[in-house]
Amino acid sequence: MGLFRIVEEDIYYSILPTATQYSRNAIFAGMMPDQIARTMPQYWINDDEEEGKNKFEEELFRNQLARKGLKYKWSYCKISSGPEGKKANERINQMLDNDINILVYNFVDILSHARTDIGLIRDLAEDESAYRSLIHSWFIHSSLFEMLKILSSHRVRVIFSTDHGTIRVQNAVKVIGDKQTSSNLRYKSGRNLDYDPEKIFEIISPAKALLPKTNITTKYIFATNKDFLIYPNNFNHYAGYYRNTYQHGGISLQEMLLPVATLEPVS
């Protein structure tokens, strides 16, 4: 790209589950999920609730700053579409007056879900190489790249990271649960889970992993390797439907090891 140089780069661990509801909320709050649920229940939505799970990232970050006694001029913006990205770019001069600007770009997460549900996207991102190529094509034509080109002429630091990775799943593993069981294909949380313990990673005591529980018998189970968790009803259909899709929430190096890089303009 030639616009920025990498000042520092590293790898850190995501938390379990490697799903946005848990991992991104934990980053913004500076707290583990059970701490958020206990101390700020108004900002935590349980797995079995229908509401959006990441509606309070701005409030969680504001609380973190206040809790640590940090006083910064800052902004937060979540970008889920092209027009939203263009609006953010129109406010660059305003953002340059801030100490911190948080920009959450949802495209890659949206793409992974779209690849599961939309046949055309499956064809365009048939394997890992094609998937990366599609993301690269989006990036070079995105409002994010436009923002970086503008920022390259200013004295700023840009930090890139993410809250979880993703993995292309291959093998269906059967799990039985009730109506309150979470729907994610790489992890399940609930109270009446039936599964083969040799095929999954289980957390029987959520408190030890700093995870919330909705009742006294709640447990968490996680798919490993390239497995995914589905119910026995119409098993073969769903096993075929979700095979080779990109999922997250489980425990694998691809989901857990996350890059973080600090960039400065070259000029």
Secondary structure, DSSP 8 states (H G I E B T S, - for coil): --SEEEEEEEEEE--SS-SHHHHHHHHHHTS-HHHHHHH-GGG---TTS-S-S-S-HHHHHHHHHHHTT----EEEEEE-SHHHHHHHHTTHHHHTTSSEEEEEE-HHHHHHHHHHH-HHHHHHT-SHHHHHHHHHHHHHTSHHHHHHHHHTTSS--EEEE-S---EE--EEEE-B--TTS---SSEEEESS-B--TTSEEEES-GGGGT---SSTT-EEEEEBTTEEEE-STTHHHHHHHHTT-EE-SSBSHHHHEEEEEEEEE--
